[in-house]
Amino acid sequence: MKKNQQELFTDMKASSQALPVNSSCYEVEKGHGRVEKRKYDTYSIENKYLDQRWKDAGFQTLVKVDRVSLRL
């Protein structure tokens, strides 16, 4: 998800700060004159309240990606 669904994005961002992390993993990728480091955190959101328009979407897991890009 990107910021094109601002209300949902805000709700999920708040969820990632309030809910416990289920799992994490890290990835480092080197190429095109830079190094990208990514951290992935997953959160269970299947019982979280969502606006009525998202009820049928079947959201169960939130994956948050933190990315840092360094030029070589």
LINSULWO-V627762 format. One record per residue. N is the residue number from 1. RES is the residue in one small letter. SS is DSSP state (2 for helix, 1 for strand, 0 for the rest). PSI is psi in whole degrees, -180 to 180 (* if undefined). BURIAL is b if it has 16 or more other ideal C-beta (glycine too) atoms within 10 Angstrom, else e. Layout:
# LINSULWO-V627762
n->N res->RES ss->SS psi->PSI burial->BURIAL
n->N res->RES ss->SS psi->PSI burial->BURIAL
This chain:
# LINSULWO-V627762
n->1 res->m ss->0 psi->143 burial->e
n->2 res->k ss->0 psi->-173 burial->e
n->3 res->k ss->0 psi->9 burial->e
n->4 res->n ss->0 psi->-15 burial->e
n->5 res->q ss->0 psi->77 burial->e
n->6 res->q ss->2 psi->-45 burial->e
n->7 res->e ss->2 psi->-46 burial->e
n->8 res->l ss->2 psi->-43 burial->b
n->9 res->f ss->2 psi->-45 burial->e
n->10 res->t ss->2 psi->-43 burial->e
n->11 res->d ss->2 psi->-43 burial->b
n->12 res->m ss->2 psi->-36 burial->b
n->13 res->k ss->2 psi->-44 burial->e
n->14 res->a ss->2 psi->-39 burial->e
n->15 res->s ss->2 psi->-40 burial->b
n->16 res->s ss->2 psi->-21 burial->b
n->17 res->q ss->2 psi->-23 burial->e
n->18 res->a ss->2 psi->-30 burial->e
n->19 res->l ss->0 psi->154 burial->e
n->20 res->p ss->0 psi->148 burial->e
n->21 res->v ss->0 psi->129 burial->e
n->22 res->n ss->0 psi->-45 burial->e
n->23 res->s ss->1 psi->160 burial->e
n->24 res->s ss->1 psi->152 burial->e
n->25 res->c ss->1 psi->162 burial->e
n->26 res->y ss->1 psi->152 burial->e
n->27 res->e ss->1 psi->137 burial->e
n->28 res->v ss->1 psi->129 burial->e
n->29 res->e ss->1 psi->131 burial->e
n->30 res->k ss->1 psi->129 burial->e
n->31 res->g ss->1 psi->162 burial->e
n->32 res->h ss->0 psi->36 burial->e
n->33 res->g ss->0 psi->19 burial->e
n->34 res->r ss->1 psi->165 burial->e
n->35 res->v ss->1 psi->128 burial->e
n->36 res->e ss->1 psi->129 burial->e
n->37 res->k ss->1 psi->130 burial->e
n->38 res->r ss->1 psi->141 burial->e
n->39 res->k ss->1 psi->129 burial->e
n->40 res->y ss->1 psi->127 burial->e
n->41 res->d ss->1 psi->138 burial->b
n->42 res->t ss->1 psi->147 burial->b
n->43 res->y ss->1 psi->142 burial->b
n->44 res->s ss->1 psi->122 burial->e
n->45 res->i ss->0 psi->17 burial->b
n->46 res->e ss->0 psi->-25 burial->e
n->47 res->n ss->0 psi->10 burial->e
n->48 res->k ss->0 psi->142 burial->e
n->49 res->y ss->0 psi->132 burial->e
n->50 res->l ss->0 psi->155 burial->e
n->51 res->d ss->0 psi->148 burial->e
n->52 res->q ss->2 psi->-36 burial->e
n->53 res->r ss->2 psi->-15 burial->e
n->54 res->w ss->2 psi->0 burial->e
n->55 res->k ss->2 psi->-38 burial->e
n->56 res->d ss->2 psi->1 burial->e
n->57 res->a ss->2 psi->-24 burial->e
n->58 res->g ss->0 psi->27 burial->e
n->59 res->f ss->0 psi->132 burial->e
n->60 res->q ss->0 psi->-36 burial->e
n->61 res->t ss->1 psi->135 burial->e
n->62 res->l ss->1 psi->130 burial->b
n->63 res->v ss->1 psi->120 burial->e
n->64 res->k ss->1 psi->133 burial->b
n->65 res->v ss->1 psi->122 burial->e
n->66 res->d ss->1 psi->127 burial->e
n->67 res->r ss->1 psi->136 burial->e
n->68 res->v ss->1 psi->129 burial->e
n->69 res->s ss->1 psi->126 burial->e
n->70 res->l ss->1 psi->132 burial->e
n->71 res->r ss->1 psi->141 burial->e
n->72 res->l ss->0 psi->* burial->e
